[in-house]
Amino acid sequence: MDRAAALGLWGDVLTAGVRADGPDLSARQTAILLRIYRDAGPHTVTAIAEALNLGKPAVSRAVDTLQGLGLLQRHRDEGDLRSMPVTLTAQGWTHIAELGDLILACQAPPSAAGANQDAA
């Protein structure tokens, strides 16, 4: 895939994402969800901020928003009361799965039926 194709795919994914039902997440919020999805935990605001090279206040605000949307939850770590691990909720897992499906759908070539309709 070349640069133009990659940017076209990214544009298609963003366009489909903002048209879909559900929250319209920022790039930072999406990056945080994907970091938690892809990497082994435990995930804390500090660890996420370091992994993404972002400030802790920015990550904390994004986590607060994602928690308010029901996509993440914070847990009290009984072993370290200062630590608040962050995990995906069931709704967060669903959102990530739908994002993956959306990317695959945008990457797929148009169906033959769709191409025939365009020609008509």
C-alpha positions in Angstrom: 0.0 0.0 0.0 1.4 3.4 -0.9 1.0 6.7 0.9 -2.0 7.9 -1.1 -3.8 4.6 -0.7 -3.0 4.6 3.1 -4.4 8.1 3.4 -7.4 7.3 1.3 -8.1 4.3 3.6 -7.7 6.4 6.7 -10.0 9.0 5.3 -12.6 6.4 4.4 -12.4 4.9 7.9 -12.8 8.4 9.5 -15.7 9.3 7.3 -17.5 6.0 8.0 -16.8 6.4 11.7 -18.3 9.8 12.0 -21.4 8.7 10.1 -21.9 5.6 12.4 -24.0 5.5 15.5 -22.0 5.8 18.7 -19.4 8.1 20.1 -17.3 10.3 17.8 -13.9 9.8 19.5 -10.8 11.9 19.1 -7.5 10.5 17.8 -6.1 10.6 21.3 -9.1 8.7 22.8 -8.9 6.1 20.0 -5.1 5.7 20.5 -5.7 5.1 24.2 -8.4 2.4 23.5 -6.1 0.7 21.0 -3.2 0.8 23.4 -5.3 -0.9 26.1 -6.6 -3.4 23.6 -3.3 -4.3 22.0 -0.9 -4.3 25.0 -0.7 -6.5 28.0 -1.7 -4.7 31.2 -2.0 -3.5 33.8 -2.8 -0.1 32.2 -2.5 3.0 34.3 -2.7 6.6 33.2 1.1 6.9 33.8 1.9 3.8 31.7 -0.4 4.9 28.9 1.0 8.5 28.9 4.6 7.1 28.7 3.7 4.6 25.9 2.0 7.4 23.8 4.5 10.1 24.8 1.7 12.3 26.1 1.3 14.2 29.3 -0.5 12.5 32.2 -3.2 15.3 32.5 -4.1 14.9 28.8 -4.4 11.1 29.2 -6.3 11.4 32.4 -8.9 13.8 30.8 -9.3 11.3 27.9 -9.7 8.4 30.2 -12.3 10.3 32.2 -14.2 11.0 29.0 -13.9 7.4 27.8 -15.1 6.2 31.2 -18.1 8.6 31.0 -18.9 7.0 27.6 -18.8 3.6 29.2 -15.9 2.4 27.2 -13.3 2.2 30.0 -13.4 1.7 33.7 -10.9 2.4 36.5 -10.3 -0.1 39.3 -8.8 0.4 42.7 -5.6 -1.6 43.2 -5.8 -2.9 46.7 -2.1 -3.6 46.6 -1.3 0.0 45.7 -4.0 2.5 46.6 -2.4 5.2 44.5 -2.7 3.1 41.4 -5.9 3.0 39.4 -5.7 0.4 36.6 -7.8 1.1 33.5 -9.6 -1.7 31.5 -12.0 -1.9 28.6 -15.6 -2.5 29.5 -17.8 -4.8 27.4 -19.0 -1.8 25.5 -15.3 -0.8 25.0 -14.5 -4.2 23.5 -17.5 -3.9 21.3 -16.4 -0.5 20.1 -12.9 -1.8 19.2 -14.4 -4.8 17.4 -16.7 -2.5 15.4 -13.7 -0.3 14.6 -11.8 -3.3 13.3 -14.8 -4.3 11.2 -15.1 -0.8 9.8 -11.4 -0.7 8.8 -11.8 -4.1 7.0 -15.0 -2.9 5.2 -13.2 0.3 4.1 -10.2 -1.7 2.9 -12.3 -4.3 0.9 -12.6 -3.6 -2.8 -16.1 -2.6 -3.9 -18.4 -5.5 -4.6 -19.2 -6.5 -8.1 -22.8 -5.6 -7.5 -21.8 -2.1 -6.3 -19.6 -1.6 -9.3 -22.5 -2.6 -11.6 -24.8 -0.1 -9.9 -22.3 2.7 -10.4 -22.0 1.9 -14.2 -25.8 2.1 -14.6 
